[in-house]
Amino acid sequence: MQSGHISVLLHEAVDALQPRAGGVYIDGTFGGGGHTTELLTRLDGVATVYAIDADPAAMERADRLRSTPIGAGLIPVHSNFRELARIAADLGIPPVDGILLDLGLSSYQLDQAERGFAFRFDGPLDMRFNPEAGESAADIVNHAPQEELASIIWRYGEEKQSRQVARVIVERRKQAPFTSTADLAAVIEKAVGGRRGKSIHPATRTFQALRIAVNDELSALESVLDAAVGILTPGGRLVVISFHSREDRIVKQFMALESTDCICPPDVPVCVCHHSARLRRIGKPVRPTDSEQTHNARSRSAIMRIAERVG
Ligand SMILES: C[S@@+](CC[C@H](N)C(=O)[O-])C[C@H]1O[C@@H](n2cnc3c(N)ncnc32)[C@H](O)[C@@H]1O
């Protein structure tokens, strides 16, 4: 099954980038291309957009957008955004006017059973944004030590029964390795109890945790934020949409730190860090309106933070 992706905070995110004809932008999470299409449409195609995504299927969509009347300035880059500093150096990307990160996964990925992100469909236990590289969810589920599994499920999924889930996974894999999403979902459901009275499927938190671990999402985010500040032009905007409290905490703390001159501990009488602010935070965090949340359930956990490069 395949369906489209509804971009979250579409107009708000593109407004935050302050589109300028002739500007240079990086969409670090091209996905279905919704935000980039809106940006290019507003600028009548008069802009350069480096469209990064780890997923080869997203690159096919970028190629299609490139062949439309507004797409001439689009440059698809198949890579993990954690490589942003290297990508910028390799491609000779000039200082950019805006960088957008719309984190997590797209509905294209979620709705394709063979990508293994969803417990609603039976598919291989994969969950890699780039199915051509790295360990799959099956590798982790079948080989990680029980303690590590419990820790992943607790830290990234905030699953209260993380130890119990890890225990039943390890017990079961002794008999037969996990290969499919439906198999894993059924075992988790047995471990933590059925759906009755719960607002979400019992496997939701564990699946989210595994996806974050498989793609090493939090460490990729830390790397890209640091690289992003380095390649923004003064006045350029960094716009980040997060869907998970840990992601948002990283973005929030990064923007706070980078917006502060001295970061010495309070008991140090004279500054020794010589840190100077590279960013200025813009406005308050933005959340989807009630109407967007009603229209697009996936937007409910979204939070967008904006910062601007200072000279
Ligand atoms: C929420 S979707 C983006 C949707 C897009 N903004 C739109 O409007 O269609 C997130 C995309 O980011 C990609 N992605 C997530 N983490 C990534 C990473 N570390 N490096 C590169 N791409 C990543 C995923 O493959 C997915 O296609």
The ligand as a MOL file (V3000), in Angstrom:
LIG
                    3D

  0  0  0     0  0            999 V3000
M  V30 BEGIN CTAB
M  V30 COUNTS 27 29 0 0 0
M  V30 BEGIN ATOM
M  V30 1 C 8.8800 13.6780 8.0940 0
M  V30 2 S 9.6930 13.1900 6.6300 0 CHG=1
M  V30 3 C 9.9250 14.7060 5.7700 0
M  V30 4 C 8.7200 15.1410 5.0150 0
M  V30 5 C 8.9360 16.3570 4.1460 0
M  V30 6 N 9.2960 17.5250 4.9150 0
M  V30 7 C 7.6980 16.6410 3.3300 0
M  V30 8 O 7.0910 17.7030 3.5110 0
M  V30 9 O 7.3380 15.8100 2.5010 0 CHG=-1
M  V30 10 C 11.3100 12.8470 7.1830 0
M  V30 11 C 12.2760 12.3710 6.1100 0
M  V30 12 O 13.5730 12.5460 6.6320 0
M  V30 13 C 14.3680 11.4500 6.2940 0
M  V30 14 N 15.3830 11.3550 7.3410 0
M  V30 15 C 15.1990 11.1420 8.6560 0
M  V30 16 N 16.3810 11.1340 9.2920 0
M  V30 17 C 17.3290 11.3490 8.3430 0
M  V30 18 C 18.7340 11.4490 8.3790 0
M  V30 19 N 19.4270 11.3170 9.5070 0
M  V30 20 N 19.3760 11.7260 7.2260 0
M  V30 21 C 18.6910 11.8650 6.0640 0
M  V30 22 N 17.3530 11.7440 5.9650 0
M  V30 23 C 16.6860 11.4960 7.0950 0
M  V30 24 C 13.4310 10.2670 6.2490 0
M  V30 25 O 13.9450 9.2860 5.3630 0
M  V30 26 C 12.1440 10.9170 5.7240 0
M  V30 27 O 12.0630 10.8020 4.3280 0
M  V30 END ATOM
M  V30 BEGIN BOND
M  V30 1 1 1 2
M  V30 2 1 2 3
M  V30 3 1 2 10
M  V30 4 1 3 4
M  V30 5 1 4 5
M  V30 6 1 5 6
M  V30 7 1 5 7
M  V30 8 2 7 8
M  V30 9 1 7 9
M  V30 10 1 10 11
M  V30 11 1 11 12
M  V30 12 1 11 26
M  V30 13 1 12 13
M  V30 14 1 13 14
M  V30 15 1 13 24
M  V30 16 1 14 15
M  V30 17 1 14 23
M  V30 18 2 15 16
M  V30 19 1 16 17
M  V30 20 1 17 18
M  V30 21 2 17 23
M  V30 22 1 18 19
M  V30 23 2 18 20
M  V30 24 1 20 21
M  V30 25 2 21 22
M  V30 26 1 22 23
M  V30 27 1 24 25
M  V30 28 1 24 26
M  V30 29 1 26 27
M  V30 END BOND
M  V30 END CTAB
M  END
